[in-house]
Amino acid sequence: MKQEDVGFLETRWEQEPYCKVCGSGVFWQECEHCDEYGFTHHDCGEDTCCCRTPENNVVCDVCDGKHGWYVCPDCDRKDVKP
């Protein structure tokens, strides 16, 4: 589902996400292709990396670095990316 189709309902304790199309609750699907920060791998631009502690710095192209997306169980919309 697209990001603009997700709304947030202010409750007493927190904000609850919901689908603006059908009104049902949505859940967060974590991306399996990246780490918890939205990166997939390390690329320092060199053919042979000489970094002492290489850290992932390439943004995930599946979730655009968001580490996941919202899914509506009631809508039939099956977009791969948010």
Secondary structure as GFF3:
##gff-version 3
##sequence-region A 1 82
A	DSSP	three_ten_helix	3	5	.	.	.	ID=ss1
A	DSSP	beta_strand	6	10	.	.	.	ID=ss2
A	DSSP	beta_strand	15	19	.	.	.	ID=ss3
A	DSSP	beta_strand	27	30	.	.	.	ID=ss4
A	DSSP	beta_strand	68	71	.	.	.	ID=ss5
###
